[in-house]
Amino acid sequence: MSDQTAPAGPGPGQGQSPAHGQTHAKSGKTALAVGAIGIVFGDIGTSPLYAFRETFVGRSNVQLDDAHVLGVISLIFWSMVLVVAIQYVTILMRADNKGQGGSLALVALISGQLNKSKYGWIALLLGVFATSLFYGDSMITPAISVLSAVEGLTVVDPGLQEYVIPIALGLLVFLFMLQKRGTAKVGMLFAPVMIVYFTVIAAMGAWQIFHTPEILWALSPYHAVNFFILDGTMAFLALGSVVLAVTGSEALYSDMGHFGRGPMRLSWFGFVMPCLLLNYFGQGAMVIGLPPQLAAEAIQNPFFFLASEEWRLPLVFLATVATFIASQAVISGAFSITHQAIQMGYIPRLSIRHTSETEGGQIYIPFINWALMVAVIILVLTFQTSSNLANAYGIAVTGAVTIDTLLMAVLLIGVWKWKWWYAVPIVAVFLIVDGAYFAANLTKVPDGGWFPLLVGFIAFLLLTTWAKGRKLMRERMSEVALPMEIFAKSAKNSATRVPGTAIFMASTTEGVPSALLHNIKHNKVLHERVVILTVDIGDVPYVDPANRCEYRDMGDGFFRAVLHYGFMEETNVPEGLMQMKQCGGEFDMMQTSFFLSRQTLLPSDKPGMPIWREKIFAWMLRNAATAMEFFRLPTNRVVELGSQVEI
C-alpha cells in the first residue's frame, strides 16, 4: 500500500527489474533492505497493536483459554507463512513488470495474453476492482493504526480515555497537512525509528516466551486445526480478526519497484517477520501465563501490557510514531496508485505536484489527500474505537489478495506457461486460504465491512466509466477525423504560413486534431512547422530514453510525433521535446505554441453507455485537470480551442 515515500525505483529508461538494476546494485542490497524496513513494512508492522486482541475481544469473542490462545497464535503464524512469505514474497514478487509490482502492474504484465482471450476482460476488471478496494483500505488504515496506538494511553491511565479521540484526530489532521511538504527530509528518519520499533516489540515478546515457552507449541499446525475441531463456527469468525495480522502484505508486492525483490526478501525474512512473530507469540505467552482474572484484563490491550508499567508511556509514544509512519506510507501509496491509474486511462487527469527536485516518485495529489482526510475523520468520529474499526478493516485487503490470487493463476498458466497439473494445486491452496479469509470478513459487512466495499464499488464505477467513456470519445472522434495526408496537401496553399512552431496535442496517432481544424478555420494561418503530437502511455513502468521519441516527416513542414512514457513516469512534454531534435530541428519554447482541444459532450441518439453513466463521465471530464498542467506545458504558450462530440 505504501508507495511513494521511497526513491521511485529505476528512473526513466532503465527499464530493468530492480533485482538486478544498476541503481539498486550501486546502492547496495543491505542499504536498500534497511530502507525498506522504514517505508514498506509499517502497515503489517503495526498490526500487533490490534490483531491478536481482536480475536478475543472483538465480534468473534473467542474463549480465553490455553487451547484457544494456541489455536489463534498458530493461525497467525501459518497465515503469515502462507499468505505473506510464500504467496507474496516468494511467488508474486517474481511477477514484476520491469521492476514494478501491484495489481495494476500485474494486469499490465499479463495484458498481452488477456487481449488474445475472449475472457480477458474479466481479469482486467478484477485488477481494476482490486485497485478500487485499495482506496477503502487507505482510508481505514490510518484511522485504525493511529487510534489503536493512542488508545495505549488508557493502559497508562484509564482517566485519559476522553482524550484519545481528540489526540488521534489531531495527529491525523497533522499527517494530512504534512503531505504537501513531501517526505524527503522526514523520510530519512523512517528506517531508524521502525528498526527501533521492531527491535523493541521483538524483545518484549522474547521476554514473555522465555517465561512461558509452551507457547512455542503453536508452531505446529495441529493447534490451528484443533481450534476448528473445538469450535468450528467461532474459529471461522476468528479468521476475520486473524487476517488483520497480514494486512499490508499487498504493499510488499506494490512497493517492490522501490527497493527490489532481493532487498525486500532480505528485510522480511531476516528481520521483520521474526520480530513480528516474536511479538505475537509473546502476547500469547503472556496471556496463558497470567491468572484468569489478570489475563482477562491484559487481553483488552495485550500489546501494551507486554511492557512493565514504567515503560508503557514510552511504548505508547513509540507505537504512535510507528503508526504515523505506517499511515504516511499508505497515503503516499494512494497517490502512487492514482498516478498509475491516470497514466493507464482509468482516472481523469488530476493536479499532481512533485515534492522533491531529485526523486520523481515523490508526488502529492491534493484532491486525493483531502478526500482521504475527510473520510478518515468521519471514520474516527463514527466508529470511535479501534475495535469498532476492526469490523470495517480486512474485507478490502482480503478482497484484493483473493483477486491477486486469481490474477496469479492467469500469470502462471497464460504467461509463464506452467503445466496445469502443477499450477492448479498451487493456486487452489491459496484460493482456499484467501477465500476463507474473505468469506470470514464478509460476515463483518453489517458491522462496518460495508464501508470499504461501498468505497470500492464507487471507485470501480468511476474508473470503469472513465475508461469506457474515453474509449467511446476517441472512437467517435476518429470516425469523423480527416486523414492527415489529405489535410496537409489542401492546407499548404490555402493558409498563410507564419514563423514559429505550432504543436497540436492529439489523443490518437491518426487523423487531424480538431484544434488544428478550428485554428485554420478561424485564424486562417499555419505555422512554418506544424507538429501533431501524441503522448503514448505504455503498459511498462519506464521507457528507455532512446525509445522516447518517434516522428514522421509528412512534408511541407508537417510532422506527426509520438512521445512514449511508462505508467510510472511524469509526462513532461517540453522536456521530451528537447530530445526530439530530428523533428525539423530543435524546439525553442519561446517560439513554440501549444494548441489543445477541450471537448464538450452532447447527447447522442444512440449512446454508447447508459445516460446516467454518460452524465458521470461528462462530470469527470469537466472537472479533470487541464492538459496544460498535466503535460507541464508553459502557461504562456498554450491556446485552447473547444469542440463538441457525441458518445
C-alpha positions as CSV (number, residue, x, y, z in Angstrom):
1,M,0.0,0.0,0.0
2,S,2.8,2.4,0.7
3,D,4.3,3.6,-2.5
4,Q,5.8,7.0,-2.7
5,T,7.9,7.9,0.3
6,A,10.9,6.0,-1.1
7,P,13.0,6.5,-4.2
8,A,10.9,5.7,-7.1
9,G,12.9,2.7,-8.4
10,P,14.5,2.7,-11.8
11,G,14.4,6.1,-13.5
12,P,13.1,6.6,-17.0
13,G,14.8,4.4,-19.4
14,Q,16.4,2.0,-17.0
15,G,13.6,-0.5,-17.6
16,Q,15.1,-3.3,-15.7
17,S,14.0,-5.3,-12.8
18,P,15.3,-3.7,-9.6
19,A,16.5,-7.1,-8.5
20,H,19.5,-6.6,-10.8
21,G,19.1,-2.9,-12.0
22,Q,22.1,-0.6,-11.9
23,T,20.6,1.8,-9.3
24,H,20.0,-1.0,-6.8
25,A,23.3,-2.6,-7.4
26,K,25.1,0.6,-6.6
27,S,23.0,1.4,-3.6
28,G,23.8,-2.0,-2.0
29,K,21.4,-4.7,-1.1
30,T,21.7,-4.2,2.6
31,A,21.2,-0.4,2.4
32,L,18.0,-1.0,0.4
33,A,16.8,-3.6,2.8
34,V,17.2,-1.2,5.7
35,G,15.3,1.5,3.7
36,A,12.5,-1.0,3.0
37,I,12.0,-1.5,6.8
38,G,11.2,2.1,7.2
39,I,8.9,2.5,4.2
40,V,7.3,-0.7,3.3
41,F,6.6,-2.7,6.5
42,G,4.8,-0.1,8.6
43,D,1.3,-1.3,7.8
44,I,1.9,-5.0,8.6
45,G,4.4,-4.0,11.4
46,T,1.7,-2.1,13.4
47,S,-0.8,-5.0,13.2
48,P,0.3,-6.4,16.6
49,L,-1.4,-3.4,18.2
50,Y,-4.8,-4.9,17.5
51,A,-4.7,-8.2,15.5
52,F,-4.3,-10.7,18.4
53,R,-6.6,-8.7,20.7
54,E,-9.5,-8.6,18.3
55,T,-9.8,-12.4,18.1
56,F,-10.7,-12.4,21.8
57,V,-12.5,-9.0,22.5
58,G,-13.9,-8.4,19.0
59,R,-17.0,-9.8,17.4
60,S,-15.5,-13.3,17.3
61,N,-15.2,-13.3,21.1
62,V,-13.1,-16.4,21.3
63,Q,-12.9,-18.1,24.7
64,L,-9.7,-17.2,26.6
65,D,-8.1,-20.5,27.5
66,D,-4.8,-22.2,26.6
67,A,-6.2,-24.3,23.7
68,H,-7.8,-21.2,22.0
69,V,-4.8,-19.0,22.5
70,L,-2.5,-21.7,21.0
71,G,-5.0,-22.0,18.1
72,V,-5.1,-18.3,17.4
73,I,-1.3,-17.9,17.5
74,S,-0.9,-20.9,15.3
75,L,-3.4,-19.4,12.8
76,I,-1.4,-16.1,12.8
77,F,1.8,-18.0,12.3
78,W,0.6,-20.1,9.4
79,S,-1.2,-17.2,7.8
80,M,2.0,-15.2,7.8
81,V,3.9,-18.1,6.3
82,L,1.3,-19.0,3.6
83,V,0.0,-15.5,2.6
84,V,2.9,-13.2,3.1
85,A,6.1,-15.4,3.0
86,I,5.1,-17.8,0.3
87,Q,2.3,-16.2,-1.9
88,Y,3.6,-12.6,-2.0
89,V,7.3,-12.6,-1.1
90,T,8.3,-15.9,-2.7
91,I,5.9,-16.2,-5.7
92,L,4.3,-12.9,-6.7
93,M,7.5,-10.9,-6.3
94,R,8.7,-12.9,-9.3
95,A,5.9,-11.4,-11.3
96,D,7.4,-7.9,-11.8
97,N,6.5,-5.7,-14.7
98,K,10.0,-4.4,-15.4
99,G,10.6,-4.0,-11.6
100,Q,7.1,-2.8,-10.6
101,G,4.5,-4.8,-8.6
102,G,0.9,-4.3,-7.5
103,S,-2.5,-5.1,-9.1
104,L,-2.3,-2.6,-11.9
105,A,1.3,-3.6,-12.8
106,L,0.2,-7.3,-12.7
107,V,-2.7,-6.5,-15.1
108,A,-0.3,-4.6,-17.4
109,L,2.1,-7.5,-17.3
110,I,-0.5,-10.1,-18.4
111,S,-2.4,-7.7,-20.7
112,G,-0.8,-9.1,-23.8
113,Q,-2.3,-12.5,-23.0
114,L,-5.6,-11.1,-21.9
115,N,-6.2,-9.4,-25.2
116,K,-6.0,-12.7,-27.0
117,S,-8.7,-14.3,-24.9
118,K,-12.4,-13.7,-25.0
119,Y,-12.4,-13.9,-21.2
120,G,-9.6,-11.4,-20.9
121,W,-11.9,-8.5,-19.9
122,I,-12.9,-10.4,-16.7
123,A,-9.3,-10.5,-15.5
124,L,-8.9,-6.8,-16.5
125,L,-11.9,-5.8,-14.4
126,L,-10.7,-7.9,-11.5
127,G,-7.5,-5.9,-11.5
128,V,-9.3,-2.6,-11.6
129,F,-11.6,-3.7,-8.8
130,A,-8.6,-4.7,-6.6
131,T,-7.2,-1.2,-7.2
132,S,-10.6,0.2,-6.3
133,L,-10.7,-1.7,-3.0
134,F,-7.3,-0.2,-2.1
135,Y,-9.0,3.2,-1.7
136,G,-11.2,1.9,1.1
137,D,-8.2,0.3,2.7
138,S,-6.2,3.5,2.5
139,M,-9.0,5.3,4.5
140,I,-9.3,2.7,7.3
141,T,-5.5,2.0,7.8
142,P,-4.6,5.5,9.1
143,A,-7.7,5.6,11.3
144,I,-7.3,2.2,13.0
145,S,-3.5,2.4,13.3
146,V,-3.2,5.8,14.9
147,L,-6.3,5.2,17.1
148,S,-5.1,1.9,18.4
149,A,-1.7,3.4,19.3
150,V,-3.3,6.4,21.1
151,E,-5.6,4.0,23.0
152,G,-2.5,2.8,24.7
153,L,-2.9,5.9,26.9
154,T,-5.8,4.2,28.7
155,V,-3.4,1.4,29.8
156,V,-1.2,4.0,31.4
157,D,-4.1,5.9,32.9
158,P,-7.8,4.9,32.4
159,G,-8.7,8.5,33.0
160,L,-7.2,9.6,29.7
161,Q,-9.9,7.8,27.7
162,E,-11.7,11.1,26.9
163,Y,-8.6,12.5,25.2
164,V,-8.0,9.5,22.9
165,I,-10.2,10.7,20.0
166,P,-9.1,14.4,20.1
167,I,-5.4,13.4,20.2
168,A,-5.9,10.8,17.3
169,L,-7.8,13.4,15.2
170,G,-5.1,16.0,15.8
171,L,-2.4,13.6,14.7
172,L,-4.3,12.5,11.7
173,V,-5.1,16.1,10.5
174,F,-1.4,17.0,11.1
175,L,-0.4,13.9,9.0
176,F,-2.5,15.1,6.0
177,M,-1.4,18.7,6.3
178,L,2.2,17.4,6.1
179,Q,1.7,15.7,2.8
180,K,2.1,18.8,0.6
181,R,5.6,19.4,2.0
182,G,6.7,15.9,0.9
183,T,8.5,13.3,2.9
184,A,12.1,13.7,1.5
185,K,13.5,15.0,4.8
186,V,11.4,13.3,7.4
187,G,11.6,10.0,5.4
188,M,15.3,9.8,6.4
189,L,14.1,9.1,9.9
190,F,11.6,6.3,9.0
191,A,14.1,3.4,8.9
192,P,15.8,4.1,12.2
193,V,12.5,4.6,14.0
194,M,11.0,1.5,12.6
195,I,14.1,-0.6,13.3
196,V,13.9,0.6,17.0
197,Y,10.2,-0.2,17.0
198,F,10.6,-3.7,15.6
199,T,13.5,-4.4,17.9
200,V,11.5,-3.3,21.0
201,I,8.4,-5.3,20.2
202,A,10.6,-8.4,19.4
203,A,12.4,-8.0,22.8
204,M,9.2,-7.7,24.7
205,G,7.8,-10.8,23.0
206,A,11.0,-12.8,23.5
207,W,11.0,-12.0,27.3
208,Q,7.4,-13.4,27.6
209,I,8.3,-16.5,25.6
210,F,11.3,-17.1,27.8
211,H,9.0,-17.2,30.8
212,T,6.2,-19.2,29.1
213,P,8.0,-21.4,26.5
214,E,5.0,-23.7,26.0
215,I,3.5,-21.1,23.6
216,L,6.0,-22.4,21.0
217,W,3.8,-25.5,20.6
218,A,1.7,-23.1,18.4
219,L,4.3,-23.5,15.7
220,S,2.6,-26.8,14.9
221,P,-0.4,-26.6,12.6
222,Y,-2.1,-29.1,14.9
223,H,-3.3,-26.3,17.1
224,A,-4.8,-24.3,14.3
225,V,-6.7,-27.4,13.1
226,N,-7.7,-28.2,16.7
227,F,-9.2,-24.8,17.0
228,F,-11.6,-25.6,14.2
229,I,-12.3,-29.1,15.8
230,L,-13.1,-27.5,19.2
231,D,-15.3,-24.7,17.8
232,G,-15.6,-24.6,14.0
233,T,-18.0,-21.6,13.8
234,M,-16.1,-19.5,16.3
235,A,-12.8,-20.4,14.5
236,F,-14.3,-19.3,11.2
237,L,-15.3,-16.0,12.6
238,A,-11.9,-15.6,14.2
239,L,-10.3,-15.7,10.8
240,G,-11.8,-12.2,10.2
241,S,-9.6,-10.9,13.1
242,V,-6.6,-13.2,12.5
243,V,-6.3,-11.8,9.0
244,L,-5.5,-8.4,10.5
245,A,-2.0,-9.8,11.2
246,V,-1.3,-9.9,7.4
247,T,-2.8,-6.6,6.3
248,G,-0.2,-4.8,4.4
249,S,1.0,-7.9,2.5
250,E,-0.2,-6.5,-0.8
251,A,2.0,-3.4,0.0
252,L,5.1,-5.6,-0.1
253,Y,4.3,-6.5,-3.7
254,S,3.3,-3.0,-4.7
255,D,6.5,-1.5,-3.3
256,M,8.8,-3.9,-5.0
257,G,9.8,-1.3,-7.5
258,H,11.2,1.0,-4.8
259,F,13.7,-1.4,-3.3
260,G,13.9,-4.6,-5.5
261,R,13.0,-8.2,-4.9
262,G,16.2,-9.2,-3.2
263,P,16.4,-6.4,-0.5
264,M,12.6,-6.8,0.2
265,R,13.0,-10.5,0.8
266,L,16.1,-9.9,3.0
267,S,14.2,-7.4,5.1
268,W,11.2,-9.6,5.5
269,F,12.8,-13.0,6.3
270,G,15.9,-11.6,8.0
271,F,14.3,-9.0,10.3
272,V,10.6,-8.0,10.1
273,M,9.0,-11.5,10.1
274,P,11.0,-12.8,13.1
275,C,10.2,-9.6,15.1
276,L,6.5,-9.8,14.4
277,L,6.3,-13.5,15.2
278,L,8.2,-12.9,18.5
279,N,5.7,-10.3,19.5
280,Y,2.6,-12.3,18.6
281,F,4.0,-15.4,20.4
282,G,4.9,-13.1,23.3
283,Q,1.4,-11.8,23.6
284,G,0.1,-15.3,23.6
285,A,2.7,-16.4,26.2
286,M,1.8,-13.5,28.4
287,V,-2.0,-14.3,28.4
288,I,-1.6,-18.1,29.1
289,G,1.0,-17.3,31.8
290,L,-1.3,-15.0,33.8
291,P,-4.1,-16.0,36.2
292,P,-7.5,-15.9,34.6
293,Q,-8.5,-12.5,36.1
294,L,-5.3,-10.8,35.1
295,A,-5.4,-12.4,31.7
296,A,-9.0,-11.1,31.1
297,E,-7.6,-7.6,31.9
298,A,-4.5,-7.9,29.8
299,I,-6.3,-9.2,26.7
300,Q,-8.1,-5.8,26.4
301,N,-4.8,-4.4,25.2
302,P,-2.1,-7.1,25.3
303,F,0.4,-5.2,23.1
304,F,0.9,-2.5,25.8
305,F,0.6,-5.0,28.7
306,L,3.8,-6.7,27.4
307,A,5.7,-3.7,28.8
308,S,6.2,-3.1,32.5
309,E,4.2,-0.2,34.0
310,E,7.0,2.3,33.9
311,W,7.8,1.6,30.2
312,R,4.2,1.8,28.9
313,L,4.1,5.5,28.3
314,P,7.3,5.4,26.2
315,L,5.9,2.4,24.3
316,V,2.7,4.4,23.6
317,F,4.9,7.2,22.1
318,L,7.0,4.8,20.0
319,A,3.9,2.9,18.7
320,T,2.2,6.2,17.8
321,V,5.2,7.3,15.8
322,A,5.3,3.9,14.1
323,T,1.6,4.1,13.2
324,F,2.2,7.7,12.0
325,I,4.9,6.4,9.6
326,A,2.7,3.5,8.5
327,S,-0.2,5.8,7.7
328,Q,2.2,8.2,5.8
329,A,3.2,5.3,3.6
330,V,-0.4,4.3,2.9
331,I,-1.4,7.8,2.0
332,S,1.6,8.1,-0.3
333,G,0.6,4.7,-1.8
334,A,-2.8,6.2,-2.6
335,F,-1.0,8.9,-4.5
336,S,1.1,6.4,-6.4
337,I,-1.9,4.1,-7.3
338,T,-3.8,7.2,-8.5
339,H,-0.9,8.3,-10.7
340,Q,-0.7,4.9,-12.3
341,A,-4.4,4.8,-12.9
342,I,-4.3,8.2,-14.5
343,Q,-1.5,7.1,-16.8
344,M,-3.3,3.9,-17.7
345,G,-6.5,5.8,-18.6
346,Y,-8.7,4.8,-15.7
347,I,-8.9,8.2,-13.9
348,P,-9.1,11.7,-15.4
349,R,-6.2,14.0,-15.2
350,L,-5.7,15.4,-11.7
351,S,-3.4,18.1,-10.4
352,I,-0.1,16.4,-9.4
353,R,2.6,18.2,-7.5
354,H,6.2,17.0,-7.2
355,T,7.6,17.4,-3.7
356,S,11.2,16.5,-4.5
357,E,13.6,18.0,-7.0
358,T,15.6,14.8,-7.2
359,E,13.0,12.0,-6.7
360,G,10.3,12.0,-9.4
361,G,8.4,9.3,-7.4
362,Q,7.6,11.7,-4.5
363,I,4.3,13.3,-5.5
364,Y,1.3,15.0,-3.9
365,I,-2.2,14.9,-5.3
366,P,-4.3,17.5,-3.4
367,F,-7.7,16.0,-4.3
368,I,-6.8,12.5,-3.1
369,N,-5.2,13.9,0.1
370,W,-8.2,16.0,1.2
371,A,-10.7,13.3,0.2
372,L,-8.8,10.8,2.4
373,M,-8.6,13.2,5.3
374,V,-12.3,13.8,5.3
375,A,-13.0,10.1,5.1
376,V,-10.6,9.3,7.9
377,I,-12.0,12.0,10.2
378,I,-15.6,10.6,9.6
379,L,-14.4,7.1,10.3
380,V,-12.8,8.0,13.6
381,L,-15.9,10.0,14.7
382,T,-18.3,7.3,13.6
383,F,-16.6,4.2,14.9
384,Q,-14.9,5.8,18.0
385,T,-12.6,2.8,18.9
386,S,-10.1,0.7,17.0
387,S,-12.1,-2.4,17.9
388,N,-15.2,-1.0,16.1
389,L,-12.9,0.0,13.1
390,A,-11.6,-3.6,13.0
391,N,-15.1,-4.7,11.9
392,A,-14.6,-2.5,8.8
393,Y,-11.0,-3.4,8.3
394,G,-9.8,-6.5,6.4
395,I,-12.5,-7.0,3.8
396,A,-10.8,-4.7,1.3
397,V,-7.4,-6.4,2.0
398,T,-8.7,-9.9,1.7
399,G,-10.7,-9.0,-1.4
400,A,-7.6,-7.6,-3.1
401,V,-5.5,-10.6,-2.0
402,T,-8.1,-13.0,-3.4
403,I,-8.1,-11.1,-6.7
404,D,-4.3,-11.2,-6.8
405,T,-4.5,-14.9,-6.5
406,L,-6.9,-15.2,-9.4
407,L,-4.6,-13.0,-11.5
408,M,-1.7,-15.1,-10.4
409,A,-3.5,-18.1,-11.9
410,V,-3.7,-16.3,-15.2
411,L,0.0,-15.4,-14.9
412,L,1.2,-19.0,-14.1
413,I,-0.8,-20.6,-16.9
414,G,-1.1,-17.9,-19.5
415,V,2.2,-16.0,-19.3
416,W,4.7,-18.3,-17.6
417,K,3.2,-21.4,-19.3
418,W,3.3,-23.7,-16.2
419,K,1.7,-27.1,-16.7
420,W,-1.8,-27.0,-15.4
421,W,-1.3,-30.0,-13.1
422,Y,1.5,-28.1,-11.4
423,A,-0.2,-24.6,-11.3
424,V,-3.7,-25.6,-10.4
425,P,-2.9,-27.2,-7.0
426,I,-0.7,-24.2,-6.0
427,V,-3.5,-21.7,-7.0
428,A,-6.1,-23.9,-5.3
429,V,-4.3,-23.9,-1.9
430,F,-4.0,-20.1,-2.0
431,L,-7.6,-19.7,-3.2
432,I,-8.9,-21.8,-0.3
433,V,-6.8,-19.8,2.3
434,D,-7.6,-16.4,0.8
435,G,-11.2,-17.3,0.1
436,A,-11.7,-18.4,3.7
437,Y,-10.4,-15.1,5.0
438,F,-12.5,-13.2,2.6
439,A,-15.6,-15.2,3.5
440,A,-15.0,-14.6,7.2
441,N,-14.6,-10.9,6.6
442,L,-17.9,-10.9,4.7
443,T,-19.7,-11.6,8.0
444,K,-18.4,-8.1,9.1
445,V,-20.4,-6.3,6.4
446,P,-23.4,-5.4,8.7
447,D,-21.0,-4.1,11.4
448,G,-18.8,-1.8,9.3
449,G,-17.5,-4.0,6.5
450,W,-19.9,-2.3,4.2
451,F,-17.7,0.9,4.2
452,P,-14.7,-0.3,2.2
453,L,-17.0,-2.3,-0.1
454,L,-19.0,0.9,-0.8
455,V,-15.9,2.9,-1.4
456,G,-14.5,0.1,-3.6
457,F,-17.7,-0.1,-5.7
458,I,-17.9,3.7,-6.1
459,A,-14.2,3.8,-7.2
460,F,-14.8,0.9,-9.5
461,L,-17.8,2.6,-11.1
462,L,-15.8,5.8,-11.6
463,L,-12.7,4.0,-13.0
464,T,-14.6,1.9,-15.5
465,T,-16.9,4.8,-16.5
466,W,-13.9,7.0,-17.3
467,A,-12.2,4.2,-19.3
468,K,-15.3,3.4,-21.3
469,G,-16.2,7.0,-22.0
470,R,-12.7,7.8,-23.0
471,K,-12.7,4.9,-25.4
472,L,-16.0,5.9,-26.9
473,M,-15.0,9.5,-27.3
474,R,-11.8,8.5,-29.1
475,E,-13.8,6.2,-31.4
476,R,-16.3,9.0,-32.3
477,M,-13.5,11.5,-32.9
478,S,-11.6,9.0,-35.2
479,E,-14.8,8.3,-37.2
480,V,-15.0,11.9,-38.3
481,A,-11.3,12.7,-38.4
482,L,-9.8,13.9,-41.7
483,P,-6.7,12.0,-42.9
484,M,-3.6,14.0,-42.2
485,E,-2.2,13.4,-45.7
486,I,-5.2,15.0,-47.4
487,F,-5.3,17.9,-45.0
488,A,-1.6,18.7,-45.5
489,K,-1.9,18.8,-49.2
490,S,-5.0,21.0,-49.2
491,A,-3.8,23.3,-46.4
492,K,-0.4,24.2,-47.7
493,N,-1.7,26.5,-50.3
494,S,-4.9,27.7,-48.6
495,A,-3.4,29.3,-45.5
496,T,-0.7,31.9,-44.7
497,R,2.4,30.5,-43.2
498,V,3.8,32.4,-40.2
499,P,7.1,32.0,-38.3
500,G,7.4,29.6,-35.4
501,T,6.3,26.2,-34.4
502,A,2.7,25.0,-33.6
503,I,2.2,21.8,-31.6
504,F,-1.3,20.3,-31.7
505,M,-1.9,17.8,-29.0
506,A,-3.8,14.7,-30.2
507,S,-5.1,11.7,-28.3
508,T,-4.6,9.4,-31.3
509,T,-2.0,8.9,-34.0
510,E,-4.5,9.1,-36.8
511,G,-6.4,11.9,-38.3
512,V,-6.3,15.7,-37.9
513,P,-6.9,17.1,-34.3
514,S,-10.0,19.3,-34.0
515,A,-7.8,22.1,-32.7
516,L,-5.9,22.2,-36.0
517,L,-9.1,22.3,-38.0
518,H,-10.6,25.1,-35.8
519,N,-7.4,27.1,-35.9
520,I,-7.2,27.1,-39.7
521,K,-10.9,27.8,-40.0
522,H,-10.9,30.8,-37.7
523,N,-7.3,32.2,-37.9
524,K,-6.5,31.1,-41.5
525,V,-2.8,30.7,-40.7
526,L,-0.4,27.9,-40.3
527,H,3.0,28.0,-38.6
528,E,6.2,27.2,-40.5
529,R,6.4,23.9,-38.6
530,V,3.3,22.1,-37.6
531,V,3.7,19.1,-35.2
532,I,0.8,16.7,-34.4
533,L,1.9,15.3,-31.0
534,T,0.5,12.3,-29.2
535,V,1.6,11.2,-25.7
536,D,1.5,7.4,-25.5
537,I,1.5,5.8,-22.1
538,G,2.7,2.2,-22.4
539,D,2.0,-0.8,-20.2
540,V,5.5,-0.8,-18.8
541,P,6.7,1.3,-15.8
542,Y,9.5,3.1,-17.7
543,V,10.6,3.7,-21.2
544,D,14.2,3.9,-22.4
545,P,15.2,7.4,-23.4
546,A,16.4,6.0,-26.7
547,N,12.8,4.9,-27.4
548,R,11.1,8.1,-26.0
549,C,10.6,9.9,-29.3
550,E,9.1,8.8,-32.6
551,Y,8.3,11.0,-35.5
552,R,7.3,11.1,-39.2
553,D,8.0,13.9,-41.7
554,M,4.9,14.4,-43.8
555,G,6.4,17.1,-45.9
556,D,5.6,20.8,-46.3
557,G,6.5,21.5,-42.7
558,F,4.1,18.9,-41.2
559,F,5.3,16.3,-38.7
560,R,3.5,13.6,-36.7
561,A,5.3,12.8,-33.5
562,V,4.8,10.5,-30.5
563,L,6.4,10.7,-27.0
564,H,6.4,7.4,-25.2
565,Y,6.2,7.2,-21.4
566,G,5.7,4.4,-18.9
567,F,2.9,4.4,-16.4
568,M,5.2,5.3,-13.5
569,E,6.7,8.3,-15.3
570,E,5.9,12.0,-15.3
571,T,4.6,13.2,-18.7
572,N,6.8,16.3,-19.1
573,V,6.2,17.3,-22.8
574,P,8.7,20.2,-23.0
575,E,11.4,18.0,-21.6
576,G,10.5,15.3,-24.0
577,L,10.6,17.7,-27.0
578,M,14.1,18.7,-26.1
579,Q,15.2,15.1,-27.0
580,M,13.3,15.3,-30.4
581,K,15.9,17.2,-32.4
582,Q,15.3,15.4,-35.7
583,C,11.7,16.6,-36.0
584,G,12.5,19.7,-38.1
585,G,15.2,21.0,-35.8
586,E,15.4,21.8,-32.1
587,F,12.3,23.2,-30.2
588,D,12.6,26.7,-28.8
589,M,9.8,27.1,-26.2
590,M,9.7,30.9,-26.8
591,Q,8.9,30.3,-30.5
592,T,6.5,27.3,-29.9
593,S,2.8,27.5,-29.3
594,F,0.7,24.6,-28.0
595,F,-2.8,24.1,-29.2
596,L,-5.2,22.0,-27.1
597,S,-8.7,20.7,-27.7
598,R,-11.3,20.7,-25.0
599,Q,-14.3,18.5,-25.7
600,T,-17.9,19.2,-24.7
601,L,-20.2,16.2,-24.7
602,L,-23.5,16.3,-26.5
603,P,-26.4,13.9,-26.0
604,S,-26.4,11.1,-28.6
605,D,-29.4,9.4,-30.3
606,K,-27.6,6.1,-29.8
607,P,-25.5,6.5,-26.6
608,G,-22.6,4.1,-26.2
609,M,-23.4,3.7,-22.5
610,P,-26.4,4.3,-20.2
611,I,-27.3,8.0,-19.8
612,W,-26.6,8.0,-16.1
613,R,-23.0,6.8,-16.8
614,E,-22.7,9.3,-19.6
615,K,-23.6,12.1,-17.1
616,I,-21.0,10.8,-14.7
617,F,-18.4,10.8,-17.5
618,A,-19.3,14.3,-18.5
619,W,-18.9,15.5,-14.9
620,M,-15.5,13.8,-14.7
621,L,-14.4,15.4,-18.0
622,R,-15.5,18.8,-16.8
623,N,-13.5,18.5,-13.6
624,A,-10.4,17.0,-15.0
625,A,-7.1,18.9,-14.7
626,T,-6.2,20.7,-17.9
627,A,-3.8,19.1,-20.3
628,M,-1.6,22.2,-19.9
629,E,-1.0,21.3,-16.2
630,F,-0.8,17.6,-16.7
631,F,1.7,17.7,-19.5
632,R,3.8,20.5,-17.8
633,L,3.3,22.9,-20.8
634,P,4.5,26.5,-20.4
635,T,1.4,28.5,-19.3
636,N,2.0,31.5,-21.6
637,R,2.4,29.4,-24.7
638,V,-0.9,27.5,-24.7
639,V,-4.0,28.1,-26.8
640,E,-7.2,26.1,-26.1
641,L,-9.9,25.5,-28.6
642,G,-13.2,23.9,-27.9
643,S,-15.0,21.1,-29.8
644,Q,-18.2,19.1,-29.4
645,V,-18.5,15.3,-29.6
646,E,-21.3,12.8,-29.1
647,I,-20.7,9.5,-27.3
